Amino acid sequence: MKRKSAMMAVAGLALMSVTPAFAASPEVEAYCFAQAEQVRPALTQPEKEAYIASCIADATATQGRKSKY
């Protein structure tokens, strides 16, 4: 049982160290964080996280393909 637990721990650490393929650039994250700090009235922590996530999604969105028809 200890060997299985050790293998799971090593696999988990290896997966956590991998950088996500679609991570936003640090400049975009810094910009969105600064924008969230300037919102008035001040946002709560969950609201701030949602604002930043939405901002990053808007900044990193790609254009869809045009339909043939």
C-alpha positions in Angstrom: 0.0 0.0 0.0 2.9 2.4 0.7 4.3 1.9 -2.7 1.0 2.8 -4.4 0.7 5.9 -2.2 4.2 7.0 -3.1 3.6 6.5 -6.8 0.4 8.6 -6.6 2.2 11.4 -4.8 5.0 11.5 -7.4 2.5 11.5 -10.3 0.5 14.3 -8.6 3.6 16.4 -8.2 4.6 15.8 -11.7 1.2 16.9 -13.0 1.2 20.0 -10.9 4.5 21.2 -12.2 3.4 21.2 -15.8 2.5 24.6 -17.1 -1.0 24.8 -18.7 -0.9 25.0 -22.5 -3.3 27.9 -22.6 -2.1 30.0 -19.7 -2.5 33.8 -20.1 0.6 35.9 -20.3 1.8 37.7 -17.1 1.1 41.0 -18.7 -2.6 40.1 -19.2 -2.9 38.8 -15.7 -1.3 42.0 -14.2 -3.6 44.2 -16.3 -6.7 42.4 -15.3 -5.6 42.4 -11.6 -5.1 46.2 -11.8 -8.5 46.7 -13.4 -10.1 44.6 -10.7 -8.5 46.7 -8.0 -9.9 49.9 -9.5 -13.5 48.8 -9.6 -15.7 50.8 -7.2 -17.5 49.8 -4.9 -14.7 47.4 -4.0 -15.2 43.8 -5.0 -15.3 40.9 -2.5 -12.6 38.2 -3.1 -14.9 35.8 -5.0 -16.2 38.7 -7.1 -12.6 39.8 -7.8 -11.6 36.3 -8.9 -14.6 36.2 -11.2 -13.8 39.6 -12.6 -10.2 38.7 -13.3 -11.2 35.3 -14.9 -13.6 37.1 -17.2 -11.1 39.8 -18.1 -8.5 37.1 -19.0 -11.0 35.2 -21.0 -11.9 38.3 -22.9 -8.3 39.3 -23.5 -7.3 35.8 -24.8 -10.3 35.0 -26.9 -9.7 33.8 -30.4 -11.7 34.4 -33.5 -13.9 31.5 -34.6 -13.8 30.1 -38.1 -16.3 31.3 -40.7 -18.9 28.9 -41.9 -18.7 27.7 -45.5 -22.4 28.3 -46.0 
